[in-house]
């Protein structure tokens, strides 16, 4: 179990911990903004045509996460050389404020685009880069607030020759993710059929309708579309991506055939973990609160279950992969 034994040596555990803090902050701020604007009269003023959003920010974020995890795994020995310094309080405040200001500017730009569509379309070559600039500045400033500028200076000095390859990997992962996500309707259909069967064993009011926007499943008065976020495509992509990165990381230490064979039960298990996730969402919607189910619960249960499943799966199965 070479991957699990020495992964958290040195300051790597602190880096992982701060990354976790960053992800929690990022998710919390995004959830607050989405909830606030979606339930306010400002929402209609901030809606912009799809032509101004040619790249999915969700796909970009997920592709960046996979590329980042892969970089961390492949370069774990060099990453251990990095030291996590305590950043100055004023740095945390300045970069934190800068992150929030970048969000404010981004939404202000969306408002201007909405109010001046003809002008914005004429200068779309300028408007689109500006929108994405402030989208990227938000997580960048948030990272600087969590880690401090000194950490990033040290990291850039250590890995500057690899920045180009990381960007290329990010682009490749993004393209693959877009292709895989285009198959979400098939994944959603399978999830909906399994849940229809399971819920029909316990409830009488179960209705499944297949629509162009995805299958709609209603159970005991609580209904929702099982769309792309509930299809399991993202979990599938992350699982295969992590297994591939581990394969590359410990190429000379593992049994290739065993690793390949483990992919099959691993993917099947991941699929049913996603089914279980949507099953829990419906139970929360029926017995607790529909708003909570499709809001905070929906946004967080996925990655929590994924981390738990992958940790257990790798702990149990890694012994069959590494050569004795």
Secondary structure, 3 states (H helix, E strand, C coil): CHHHHCCCCCCHHHHHHHHHHHHHHHHHHHHHHHHHHHCCCCHHHHCCCHHHCCCCHHHHHHHHHHHHHHHHHHCHHHHCCCCCCCCCHHHHHHHHHHHHHHHHHHHHHHHHHHHCHHHHHHCHHHHHHHHHHHHHHHHHHHHHHHHCHHHHHHHHHHHHHHHHHHHHHHHHHHHHHHHHHCCHHHHHHHHHHHHHHHHHCCCCCEEEEEECCEEEEEECCEEEEECHHHCCHHHHHHHHHHHHHHHHHCCCCECHHHHHHHHHHHHHHHHHHHHHHHHHHHHHHHHCCHHHHHHHHHHHHHHHHHHHHHHHHHHHHHHHHECC
